[in-house]
Amino acid sequence: MAKKYTFACKDIGQACGFTAEDEDRNALMQKIAEHARTAHSMEIDKKLQNTVDKAIKKVEM
């Protein structure tokens, strides 16, 4: 069964409508990191990485 991973900024407390999905978790993390830099002027440090990891959802397709 195929799967994909999803993320929404609002799930980590941001007042932001950004969502992303990808079949590859690492590719999704790259999308999230780019968004964090460009939209929020944030770099993903260990603490934020842990928060984001917990907010990523795995969806079976």
BADOLO-124047 format. One record per atom (N, C-alpha, C): residue number from 1; residue in one letter; atom name; x, y, z. Coordinates in nm, 4 decimals. Example, Ala and Ser with C-alpha at 12.3 -4.5 7.8 and 13.67 -1.06 7.14 Angstrom:
2
- 1;A;N;1.3190;-0.5690;0.7800 .
- 1;A;CA;1.2300;-0.4500;0.7800 .
- 1;A;C;1.3200;-0.3300;0.7800 .
- 2;S;N;1.2850;-0.2250;0.7080 .
- 2;S;CA;1.3670;-0.1060;0.7140 .
- 2;S;C;1.2900;0.0030;0.7870 .
//
This chain:
61
- 1;M;N;0.0847;-0.1181;0.0000 .
- 1;M;CA;0.0000;0.0000;0.0000 .
- 1;M;C;0.0893;0.1246;0.0000 .
- 2;A;N;0.0574;0.2183;-0.0845 .
- 2;A;CA;0.1363;0.3416;-0.0938 .
- 2;A;C;0.1067;0.4320;0.0256 .
- 3;K;N;0.2024;0.5190;0.0530 .
- 3;K;CA;0.1830;0.6134;0.1627 .
- 3;K;C;0.2345;0.7502;0.1204 .
- 4;K;N;0.1878;0.8506;0.1902 .
- 4;K;CA;0.2434;0.9836;0.1735 .
- 4;K;C;0.2492;1.0482;0.3103 .
- 5;Y;N;0.3306;1.1500;0.3203 .
- 5;Y;CA;0.3480;1.2235;0.4447 .
- 5;Y;C;0.2933;1.3636;0.4253 .
- 6;T;N;0.2258;1.4155;0.5274 .
- 6;T;CA;0.1683;1.5491;0.5194 .
- 6;T;C;0.2121;1.6324;0.6392 .
- 7;F;N;0.2134;1.7641;0.6192 .
- 7;F;CA;0.2506;1.8583;0.7252 .
- 7;F;C;0.1706;1.9857;0.7060 .
- 8;A;N;0.1305;2.0469;0.8171 .
- 8;A;CA;0.0633;2.1764;0.8156 .
- 8;A;C;0.1252;2.2647;0.9243 .
- 9;C;N;0.1619;2.3863;0.8884 .
- 9;C;CA;0.2213;2.4801;0.9851 .
- 9;C;C;0.1306;2.4996;1.1067 .
- 10;K;N;0.0015;2.5028;1.0830 .
- 10;K;CA;-0.0915;2.5259;1.1938 .
- 10;K;C;-0.0811;2.4176;1.3007 .
- 11;D;N;-0.0354;2.2986;1.2608 .
- 11;D;CA;-0.0226;2.1883;1.3563 .
- 11;D;C;0.0917;2.2077;1.4560 .
- 12;I;N;0.1794;2.3048;1.4296 .
- 12;I;CA;0.2853;2.3357;1.5266 .
- 12;I;C;0.2658;2.4752;1.5858 .
- 13;G;N;0.1429;2.5258;1.5747 .
- 13;G;CA;0.1077;2.6505;1.6413 .
- 13;G;C;0.1314;2.7770;1.5615 .
- 14;Q;N;0.1662;2.7644;1.4350 .
- 14;Q;CA;0.1872;2.8829;1.3523 .
- 14;Q;C;0.0533;2.9294;1.2935 .
- 15;A;N;0.0348;3.0591;1.2871 .
- 15;A;CA;-0.0838;3.1158;1.2211 .
- 15;A;C;-0.0507;3.1256;1.0730 .
- 16;C;N;-0.0482;3.0109;1.0079 .
- 16;C;CA;-0.0003;3.0017;0.8704 .
- 16;C;C;-0.0784;2.8910;0.8001 .
- 17;G;N;-0.1143;2.9152;0.6770 .
- 17;G;CA;-0.1916;2.8182;0.6014 .
- 17;G;C;-0.1089;2.7209;0.5198 .
- 18;F;N;0.0237;2.7209;0.5388 .
- 18;F;CA;0.1100;2.6335;0.4603 .
- 18;F;C;0.0827;2.4862;0.4904 .
- 19;T;N;0.0700;2.4089;0.3835 .
- 19;T;CA;0.0634;2.2636;0.3947 .
- 19;T;C;0.1546;2.2049;0.2876 .
- 20;A;N;0.2047;2.0865;0.3120 .
- 20;A;CA;0.2895;2.0180;0.2143 .
- 20;A;C;0.2689;1.8689;0.2290 .
- 21;E;N;0.2959;1.7995;0.1202 .
- 21;E;CA;0.2889;1.6535;0.1231 .
- 21;E;C;0.3904;1.5974;0.0252 .
- 22;D;N;0.4337;1.4769;0.0529 .
- 22;D;CA;0.5272;1.4088;-0.0360 .
- 22;D;C;0.5265;1.2606;-0.0002 .
- 23;E;N;0.5600;1.1776;-0.0958 .
- 23;E;CA;0.5704;1.0339;-0.0689 .
- 23;E;C;0.6998;1.0013;0.0036 .
- 24;D;N;0.7964;1.0933;-0.0006 .
- 24;D;CA;0.9252;1.0747;0.0636 .
- 24;D;C;0.9378;1.1711;0.1817 .
- 25;R;N;0.9595;1.1178;0.3004 .
- 25;R;CA;0.9661;1.2011;0.4214 .
- 25;R;C;1.0803;1.3034;0.4145 .
- 26;N;N;1.1955;1.2618;0.3606 .
- 26;N;CA;1.3087;1.3545;0.3494 .
- 26;N;C;1.2787;1.4689;0.2534 .
- 27;A;N;1.2127;1.4391;0.1425 .
- 27;A;CA;1.1744;1.5439;0.0475 .
- 27;A;C;1.0747;1.6399;0.1131 .
- 28;L;N;0.9847;1.5857;0.1940 .
- 28;L;CA;0.8897;1.6703;0.2658 .
- 28;L;C;0.9636;1.7631;0.3620 .
- 29;M;N;1.0627;1.7088;0.4339 .
- 29;M;CA;1.1402;1.7918;0.5265 .
- 29;M;C;1.2105;1.9050;0.4531 .
- 30;Q;N;1.2581;1.8800;0.3331 .
- 30;Q;CA;1.3220;1.9858;0.2541 .
- 30;Q;C;1.2218;2.0960;0.2204 .
- 31;K;N;1.1003;2.0577;0.1846 .
- 31;K;CA;0.9955;2.1561;0.1558 .
- 31;K;C;0.9636;2.2392;0.2810 .
- 32;I;N;0.9551;2.1709;0.3944 .
- 32;I;CA;0.9236;2.2394;0.5205 .
- 32;I;C;1.0362;2.3355;0.5577 .
- 33;A;N;1.1609;2.2912;0.5442 .
- 33;A;CA;1.2758;2.3757;0.5781 .
- 33;A;C;1.2805;2.4994;0.4892 .
- 34;E;N;1.2536;2.4825;0.3605 .
- 34;E;CA;1.2523;2.5965;0.2683 .
- 34;E;C;1.1416;2.6949;0.3067 .
- 35;H;N;1.0248;2.6429;0.3386 .
- 35;H;CA;0.9139;2.7291;0.3810 .
- 35;H;C;0.9490;2.8031;0.5098 .
- 36;A;N;1.0087;2.7330;0.6055 .
- 36;A;CA;1.0464;2.7954;0.7331 .
- 36;A;C;1.1416;2.9123;0.7092 .
- 37;R;N;1.2385;2.8927;0.6186 .
- 37;R;CA;1.3349;2.9993;0.5874 .
- 37;R;C;1.2684;3.1181;0.5187 .
- 38;T;N;1.1896;3.0899;0.4154 .
- 38;T;CA;1.1362;3.1989;0.3335 .
- 38;T;C;1.0164;3.2694;0.3957 .
- 39;A;N;0.9297;3.1961;0.4611 .
- 39;A;CA;0.8073;3.2562;0.5147 .
- 39;A;C;0.8202;3.3018;0.6594 .
- 40;H;N;0.9048;3.2339;0.7360 .
- 40;H;CA;0.9120;3.2623;0.8799 .
- 40;H;C;1.0510;3.3073;0.9262 .
- 41;S;N;1.1467;3.3158;0.8333 .
- 41;S;CA;1.2859;3.3522;0.8666 .
- 41;S;C;1.3407;3.2643;0.9784 .
- 42;M;N;1.3108;3.1355;0.9692 .
- 42;M;CA;1.3529;3.0400;1.0717 .
- 42;M;C;1.4405;2.9322;1.0089 .
- 43;E;N;1.5387;2.8879;1.0849 .
- 43;E;CA;1.6159;2.7698;1.0475 .
- 43;E;C;1.5662;2.6546;1.1347 .
- 44;I;N;1.5707;2.5356;1.0806 .
- 44;I;CA;1.5236;2.4187;1.1552 .
- 44;I;C;1.6388;2.3683;1.2438 .
- 45;D;N;1.6295;2.3986;1.3727 .
- 45;D;CA;1.7269;2.3469;1.4689 .
- 45;D;C;1.6728;2.2157;1.5273 .
- 46;K;N;1.7453;2.1561;1.6191 .
- 46;K;CA;1.7038;2.0263;1.6756 .
- 46;K;C;1.5667;2.0329;1.7417 .
- 47;K;N;1.5415;2.1388;1.8185 .
- 47;K;CA;1.4134;2.1509;1.8884 .
- 47;K;C;1.2981;2.1613;1.7883 .
- 48;L;N;1.3142;2.2465;1.6874 .
- 48;L;CA;1.2091;2.2617;1.5862 .
- 48;L;C;1.1954;2.1339;1.5039 .
- 49;Q;N;1.3069;2.0678;1.4766 .
- 49;Q;CA;1.3036;1.9409;1.4034 .
- 49;Q;C;1.2165;1.8390;1.4771 .
- 50;N;N;1.2335;1.8298;1.6087 .
- 50;N;CA;1.1525;1.7377;1.6885 .
- 50;N;C;1.0047;1.7736;1.6821 .
- 51;T;N;0.9747;1.9026;1.6897 .
- 51;T;CA;0.8358;1.9490;1.6822 .
- 51;T;C;0.7751;1.9148;1.5469 .
- 52;V;N;0.8497;1.9427;1.4408 .
- 52;V;CA;0.8019;1.9140;1.3049 .
- 52;V;C;0.7836;1.7637;1.2866 .
- 53;D;N;0.8801;1.6843;1.3322 .
- 53;D;CA;0.8698;1.5379;1.3195 .
- 53;D;C;0.7402;1.4855;1.3817 .
- 54;K;N;0.7039;1.5387;1.4966 .
- 54;K;CA;0.5817;1.4945;1.5645 .
- 54;K;C;0.4555;1.5366;1.4881 .
- 55;A;N;0.4652;1.6456;1.4114 .
- 55;A;CA;0.3479;1.6981;1.3409 .
- 55;A;C;0.3285;1.6357;1.2025 .
- 56;I;N;0.4308;1.5690;1.1511 .
- 56;I;CA;0.4178;1.5035;1.0201 .
- 56;I;C;0.3264;1.3824;1.0349 .
- 57;K;N;0.2290;1.3764;0.9454 .
- 57;K;CA;0.1333;1.2655;0.9481 .
- 57;K;C;0.1595;1.1726;0.8306 .
- 58;K;N;0.1489;1.0438;0.8564 .
- 58;K;CA;0.1626;0.9424;0.7518 .
- 58;K;C;0.0225;0.9001;0.7097 .
- 59;V;N;-0.0034;0.9090;0.5801 .
- 59;V;CA;-0.1357;0.8762;0.5270 .
- 59;V;C;-0.1214;0.7585;0.4322 .
- 60;E;N;-0.1949;0.6531;0.4575 .
- 60;E;CA;-0.1973;0.5384;0.3674 .
- 60;E;C;-0.2912;0.5702;0.2506 .
- 61;M;N;-0.2454;0.5378;0.1302 .
- 61;M;CA;-0.3275;0.5680;0.0120 .
- 61;M;C;-0.3772;0.4390;-0.0512 .
//
